[in-house]
Amino acid sequence: MADNRKASRYIVPVAVAGVAAATIGLVPALAASGDPDLPEITAQQLIEKIAASETQTLSGTFKVSTDLGLPSVAGLAGSLGGGSGSASADPQEKLTQLVSGTHTLRVAADGPDRQKLTILDGSDEYSLIHNGDDVWGYDSKSNEVFHEKADGADKAPEKELPATPKELADEILKAADGTTSITVGGTAKVAGRDAYQLVIKPKQSGSMVESVKVAVDAQNGTPLKFTLSSVDGGKPVVDAGFTKVDFGKPAASTFDFKAPKGAKVTEGGPENEKAPEDFGKEFGKQFGGLGDLGGGEGPNVIGEGWTSIATFDTGAPAPKTDEAPKEVQGFLDALGDKVTGKFGSGTVFKTKIVNVLMTDDGKVYAGAVTKDALVDAANAAK
């Protein structure tokens, strides 16, 4: 099982409905009329259909568009020293490309032991292959290879995510707490397949999430598309789904990999992974006097459901952004809004889905909530 968990960190498109596992309350509703014309179904029946899905094999093309509402990060990576001393084929670095812009991927899966994902970028490709005991990453542009033994997963503690549709549905049912409306919002055609639209919305005010929509294959219950929309409107924060899909078994050769001649091969493993606290220290140094963001007390969570807010004390006054490198300073200024209240003063760093308030005395409040919700939380803490 450890092997499967390790691979699931990377092979994410098949589990596009995973975000829906947080704080779901079941509200039965009948499917609206639409095209295609499908039998009526309730939300609970549709979730049960996902749970009953036995899809183990598929291949196809997947499109991911992400818009967090962030300013341009051009030049930012250089300011942070990105890329130095690390392999460009490392999945943990390459897959961060998917957090912005639009990307086309080819995906293939044959059970829990074999998956392949390829990011297409013009004539260049980045492939990530899990085949039995091995995880391979290959960047055609740099001719670099990353290799890691999948059986190292049990050496690196990590949160276990739902690995099958049934586990996902079980998590949804367990998390039902009345903070969420879930309905069937009509039907759709996705990658030529008939699908029901599962629509998930917060009941609570103050959340940045407008809705989560999951298109579910009407025949086999496989999630085909995932759309996360913000109350800010505009383009979806995440719009990810198949444009072509085939549920037949891919050829075994699909998952074969041999390092090309002359390629630089880097071996990975838990000992080479940077711990979150190490990242906090490095991030703080590079952003010009931010201090040790991995220090201080661990976070507390206030509120519930979609309006939960994580808060912690860095143990030091907030940094001055004018001490950061020029590129970083512009990035932070574009993100930040100065705010005041009973708590004093601070800055809210905002995106279309997650906002963070850092007070001038070093306290941090973060969540998928509005700026006003963060200020109210800081005021209530005084």
C-alpha positions as CSV (number, residue, x, y, z in Angstrom):
1,M,0.0,0.0,0.0
2,A,2.9,2.3,0.7
3,D,3.9,2.2,-3.0
4,N,0.4,3.3,-4.1
5,R,0.5,6.2,-1.6
6,K,3.9,7.4,-2.9
7,A,2.7,7.4,-6.5
8,S,-0.6,9.1,-5.6
9,R,1.4,12.2,-4.5
10,Y,2.2,12.8,-8.2
11,I,-0.5,11.1,-10.3
12,V,-3.3,13.5,-9.5
13,P,-5.6,14.0,-12.5
14,V,-7.4,10.7,-12.1
15,A,-8.5,11.8,-8.7
16,V,-9.7,15.3,-9.7
17,A,-12.7,15.0,-7.3
18,G,-10.4,14.9,-4.3
19,V,-11.0,18.5,-3.2
20,A,-14.7,17.7,-2.8
21,A,-13.8,15.4,0.2
22,A,-13.7,18.4,2.5
23,T,-16.7,19.2,4.7
24,I,-19.5,17.9,2.4
25,G,-23.1,17.9,3.6
26,L,-25.6,15.9,1.5
27,V,-28.6,17.7,0.2
28,P,-30.6,15.5,-2.2
29,A,-31.7,17.1,-5.5
30,L,-33.0,15.9,-8.8
31,A,-30.9,16.4,-12.0
32,A,-32.1,19.3,-14.1
33,S,-33.1,18.8,-17.7
34,G,-30.1,19.1,-20.0
35,D,-28.2,17.6,-22.8
36,P,-27.6,14.7,-22.8
37,D,-31.0,13.4,-21.5
38,L,-30.2,11.1,-18.6
39,P,-32.3,9.4,-15.9
40,E,-33.0,11.5,-12.8
41,I,-30.6,10.9,-9.9
42,T,-30.1,12.3,-6.4
43,A,-26.9,13.7,-5.1
44,Q,-26.5,10.9,-2.7
45,Q,-27.1,8.3,-5.5
46,L,-24.5,10.0,-7.6
47,I,-21.9,9.9,-4.7
48,E,-22.8,6.2,-4.3
49,K,-22.2,5.8,-8.0
50,I,-18.7,7.2,-7.6
51,A,-18.2,4.8,-4.6
52,A,-19.2,1.9,-6.7
53,S,-16.9,2.8,-9.6
54,E,-14.4,0.0,-10.5
55,T,-12.4,2.0,-13.0
56,Q,-8.8,0.7,-12.9
57,T,-7.6,1.4,-16.4
58,L,-7.8,4.5,-18.6
59,S,-5.8,6.6,-21.0
60,G,-6.5,10.0,-22.5
61,T,-5.8,13.7,-22.8
62,F,-6.3,16.0,-19.8
63,K,-6.4,19.8,-19.8
64,V,-5.7,21.9,-16.7
65,S,-6.3,25.7,-16.4
66,T,-5.4,27.5,-13.2
67,D,-6.1,31.1,-12.3
68,L,-5.3,32.1,-8.8
69,G,-5.4,35.8,-9.6
70,L,-1.7,36.2,-8.8
71,P,0.5,38.8,-10.3
72,S,3.3,37.8,-12.7
73,V,6.0,35.8,-11.1
74,A,8.6,36.6,-13.8
75,G,12.0,36.9,-12.2
76,L,10.7,35.6,-8.9
77,A,12.3,32.2,-9.2
78,G,15.7,33.7,-9.8
79,S,15.4,35.9,-6.8
80,L,14.7,32.8,-4.7
81,G,17.6,30.9,-6.1
82,G,15.3,28.4,-7.8
83,G,16.8,25.6,-9.7
84,S,20.3,25.7,-8.1
85,G,21.5,22.3,-7.0
86,S,18.3,20.5,-7.9
87,A,17.3,18.3,-10.8
88,S,14.9,19.9,-13.3
89,A,13.3,16.5,-13.7
90,D,12.2,16.3,-10.0
91,P,8.4,15.9,-9.9
92,Q,8.1,18.1,-6.9
93,E,9.4,21.0,-9.0
94,K,8.0,20.2,-12.4
95,L,4.4,19.7,-11.2
96,T,4.4,23.2,-9.7
97,Q,4.0,24.4,-13.3
98,L,0.4,23.3,-13.0
99,V,-0.5,26.0,-10.5
100,S,-0.8,28.6,-13.1
101,G,-1.7,28.9,-16.8
102,T,-3.2,26.3,-19.1
103,H,-1.5,22.9,-19.6
104,T,-2.2,19.8,-21.7
105,L,-1.4,16.4,-20.3
106,R,-1.5,12.8,-21.5
107,V,-2.5,10.3,-18.8
108,A,-2.6,6.5,-18.6
109,A,-3.3,4.2,-15.7
110,D,-3.3,0.4,-15.3
111,G,-4.3,-0.3,-11.7
112,P,-2.5,1.0,-8.6
113,D,1.0,0.0,-9.7
114,R,1.3,1.6,-13.1
115,Q,0.5,5.2,-14.1
116,K,2.0,7.7,-16.5
117,L,1.5,11.5,-16.8
118,T,3.1,13.6,-19.5
119,I,3.0,17.4,-19.6
120,L,3.1,18.7,-23.1
121,D,4.9,22.1,-23.7
122,G,5.3,22.6,-27.5
123,S,7.8,20.2,-28.7
124,D,9.1,19.6,-25.2
125,E,7.6,17.0,-22.8
126,Y,7.9,16.1,-19.2
127,S,6.9,12.5,-18.3
128,L,6.3,11.0,-14.9
129,I,6.0,7.3,-14.8
130,H,5.2,5.0,-11.9
131,N,5.9,1.3,-12.8
132,G,5.9,-1.1,-9.9
133,D,8.7,-0.2,-7.5
134,D,10.0,2.7,-9.6
135,V,9.1,6.3,-10.1
136,W,10.7,8.0,-13.1
137,G,10.7,11.7,-14.2
138,Y,12.1,12.7,-17.6
139,D,12.5,16.2,-18.9
140,S,13.1,16.1,-22.7
141,K,14.3,19.8,-22.8
142,S,17.2,19.3,-20.4
143,N,17.6,15.6,-21.0
144,E,17.5,15.0,-17.3
145,V,16.1,12.0,-15.4
146,F,14.8,11.7,-11.9
147,H,14.5,8.3,-10.3
148,E,13.1,7.2,-7.0
149,K,12.1,3.9,-5.4
150,A,8.4,3.9,-4.7
151,D,9.0,1.6,-1.6
152,G,10.6,4.6,0.1
153,A,7.2,6.0,0.9
154,D,7.0,4.4,4.3
155,K,10.1,6.3,5.3
156,A,8.5,9.7,4.7
157,P,5.5,10.5,6.8
158,E,2.7,12.1,4.8
159,K,-1.1,12.6,5.0
160,E,-2.8,9.7,3.3
161,L,-5.4,10.8,0.7
162,P,-8.2,8.8,-0.7
163,A,-6.7,6.4,-3.2
164,T,-9.9,5.0,-4.8
165,P,-13.3,6.4,-5.7
166,K,-14.8,4.4,-2.9
167,E,-12.4,5.8,-0.4
168,L,-13.2,9.3,-1.7
169,A,-16.9,8.8,-1.4
170,D,-16.5,7.4,2.1
171,E,-14.5,10.5,3.1
172,I,-17.2,12.7,1.7
173,L,-19.9,10.9,3.7
174,K,-17.8,11.0,6.9
175,A,-17.1,14.7,6.4
176,A,-20.8,15.6,6.0
177,D,-21.5,18.2,8.7
178,G,-24.2,20.5,7.4
179,T,-21.9,23.3,6.2
180,T,-22.3,22.4,2.6
181,S,-25.0,22.1,-0.1
182,I,-24.6,19.4,-2.6
183,T,-26.9,18.9,-5.6
184,V,-27.0,17.5,-9.1
185,G,-26.9,20.5,-11.4
186,G,-27.9,19.0,-14.7
187,T,-25.9,16.9,-17.3
188,A,-22.9,17.5,-19.6
189,K,-20.8,16.0,-22.3
190,V,-17.2,15.6,-21.3
191,A,-14.7,14.0,-23.6
192,G,-17.6,12.5,-25.6
193,R,-19.0,10.9,-22.5
194,D,-22.4,11.5,-20.9
195,A,-22.0,12.9,-17.4
196,Y,-23.9,14.2,-14.4
197,Q,-22.8,17.5,-12.8
198,L,-22.3,17.3,-9.0
199,V,-22.5,20.8,-7.6
200,I,-21.0,21.5,-4.2
201,K,-21.5,25.0,-2.5
202,P,-20.7,26.3,1.0
203,K,-23.7,27.2,3.1
204,Q,-21.6,29.5,5.2
205,S,-21.0,33.2,4.3
206,G,-17.4,34.4,4.2
207,S,-15.9,31.6,2.1
208,M,-13.9,32.4,-1.0
209,V,-15.3,29.3,-2.7
210,E,-18.4,29.9,-4.9
211,S,-18.7,26.3,-6.0
212,V,-17.0,23.1,-6.8
213,K,-18.4,21.1,-9.8
214,V,-17.5,17.6,-10.6
215,A,-18.6,16.0,-13.8
216,V,-19.2,12.2,-13.2
217,D,-19.3,9.6,-15.9
218,A,-23.0,8.5,-16.1
219,Q,-22.0,5.0,-17.0
220,N,-19.1,4.0,-14.8
221,G,-19.0,6.8,-12.1
222,T,-15.5,8.0,-12.9
223,P,-14.9,11.8,-12.2
224,L,-14.2,13.3,-15.6
225,K,-13.9,17.0,-14.9
226,F,-13.3,19.3,-11.8
227,T,-14.1,23.0,-11.6
228,L,-13.4,25.3,-8.6
229,S,-14.9,28.8,-8.8
230,S,-14.3,31.8,-6.6
231,V,-16.7,34.3,-5.3
232,D,-14.5,36.9,-7.0
233,G,-15.9,35.6,-10.3
234,G,-14.1,35.6,-13.6
235,K,-12.3,32.5,-14.8
236,P,-12.5,29.4,-12.6
237,V,-9.6,29.0,-10.1
238,V,-9.2,25.4,-11.4
239,D,-10.8,23.9,-14.5
240,A,-9.4,20.4,-15.1
241,G,-10.8,17.6,-17.1
242,F,-10.5,15.1,-19.8
243,T,-10.8,16.1,-23.5
244,K,-10.3,12.5,-24.6
245,V,-10.6,9.4,-22.6
246,D,-10.6,5.6,-23.2
247,F,-11.3,3.1,-20.4
248,G,-9.5,0.3,-22.1
249,K,-6.3,-1.2,-20.7
250,P,-3.2,0.7,-21.9
251,A,-0.4,-1.4,-23.5
252,A,2.2,-2.5,-21.0
253,S,4.9,-0.8,-23.0
254,T,3.3,2.6,-22.1
255,F,4.9,2.4,-18.7
256,D,8.3,1.2,-19.8
257,F,11.2,3.7,-19.3
258,K,14.9,3.6,-19.9
259,A,17.1,6.6,-19.4
260,P,18.2,8.0,-22.8
261,K,21.9,7.9,-23.7
262,G,23.8,10.9,-22.2
263,A,21.0,11.9,-19.8
264,K,21.9,13.1,-16.4
265,V,20.2,10.8,-13.8
266,T,19.4,12.0,-10.2
267,E,18.4,9.6,-7.5
268,G,15.8,10.9,-5.1
269,G,14.6,9.7,-1.7
270,P,13.2,10.9,1.6
271,E,16.7,12.0,2.7
272,N,16.7,14.5,-0.2
273,E,13.3,16.0,0.4
274,K,13.1,19.4,2.1
275,A,11.0,19.4,5.3
276,P,8.4,22.1,5.6
277,E,10.3,23.8,8.4
278,D,13.4,24.0,6.2
279,F,11.3,25.6,3.5
280,G,10.0,28.1,5.9
281,K,13.6,29.1,6.9
282,E,14.8,29.4,3.3
283,F,11.7,31.3,2.2
284,G,12.1,33.7,5.0
285,K,15.7,34.4,4.2
286,Q,15.1,34.9,0.5
287,F,12.2,37.3,1.0
288,G,14.5,39.7,2.8
289,G,14.2,39.6,6.6
290,L,11.0,37.5,6.9
291,G,12.8,35.5,9.5
292,D,12.1,31.8,10.3
293,L,8.6,31.1,9.0
294,G,9.0,27.5,10.2
295,G,9.5,28.7,13.8
296,G,7.0,29.8,16.5
297,E,4.1,27.8,17.7
298,G,2.1,25.4,15.5
299,P,-1.1,26.5,13.9
300,N,-4.5,26.5,15.7
301,V,-7.7,26.2,13.7
302,I,-10.7,28.4,14.4
303,G,-14.1,28.1,12.8
304,E,-15.4,25.2,10.9
305,G,-16.1,23.9,7.4
306,W,-15.4,26.2,4.5
307,T,-14.7,29.2,6.8
308,S,-12.0,27.5,8.9
309,I,-9.0,29.7,9.6
310,A,-5.5,28.5,10.6
311,T,-3.7,30.9,12.9
312,F,-0.2,30.9,14.4
313,D,2.3,33.3,15.9
314,T,5.7,33.6,14.1
315,G,7.2,34.9,17.4
316,A,8.7,37.9,15.6
317,P,7.4,41.3,14.2
318,A,6.3,41.1,10.6
319,P,9.0,41.9,8.0
320,K,9.2,45.1,6.0
321,T,8.6,44.2,2.4
322,D,10.8,47.1,1.2
323,E,13.8,45.0,2.5
324,A,13.0,42.2,0.0
325,P,14.7,41.9,-3.4
326,K,13.1,44.2,-6.0
327,E,11.3,41.4,-7.9
328,V,9.9,39.9,-4.7
329,Q,8.9,43.4,-3.4
330,G,6.8,44.1,-6.4
331,F,5.2,40.7,-6.1
332,L,4.3,41.2,-2.5
333,D,3.0,44.7,-3.0
334,A,0.7,43.5,-5.8
335,L,-0.7,40.8,-3.5
336,G,-1.1,42.9,-0.3
337,D,-3.8,45.1,1.1
338,K,-3.1,47.1,4.3
339,V,-5.7,46.6,6.9
340,T,-6.4,47.9,10.5
341,G,-8.6,46.9,13.4
342,K,-8.8,46.2,17.1
343,F,-5.8,43.8,16.5
344,G,-3.7,46.7,15.3
345,S,-2.5,46.8,11.7
346,G,-1.2,44.3,9.1
347,T,-1.3,43.2,5.5
348,V,-3.7,40.8,3.8
349,F,-2.0,38.8,1.0
350,K,-4.8,37.7,-1.4
351,T,-5.5,35.3,-4.1
352,K,-8.8,34.2,-5.7
353,I,-9.2,31.4,-3.3
354,V,-6.9,31.7,-0.2
355,N,-6.1,34.8,1.7
356,V,-3.5,35.4,4.5
357,L,-3.4,38.1,7.1
358,M,0.0,38.9,8.6
359,T,-0.3,41.4,11.5
360,D,2.5,43.8,12.2
361,D,3.3,42.0,15.5
362,G,3.9,38.7,13.6
363,K,0.6,36.8,14.0
364,V,-0.8,35.0,10.9
365,Y,-4.3,34.1,9.9
366,A,-4.9,32.0,6.7
367,G,-7.9,30.4,5.0
368,A,-10.1,30.1,2.0
369,V,-12.1,33.0,3.4
370,T,-12.6,36.7,2.6
371,K,-10.4,39.5,3.8
372,D,-13.1,40.7,6.2
373,A,-13.3,37.2,7.8
374,L,-9.6,37.3,8.5
375,V,-9.8,40.8,10.1
376,D,-12.8,39.7,12.2
377,A,-10.8,36.6,13.4
378,A,-7.8,38.8,14.3
379,N,-10.1,41.3,16.2
380,A,-11.8,38.5,18.1
381,A,-8.5,37.1,19.2
382,K,-7.6,40.4,21.0
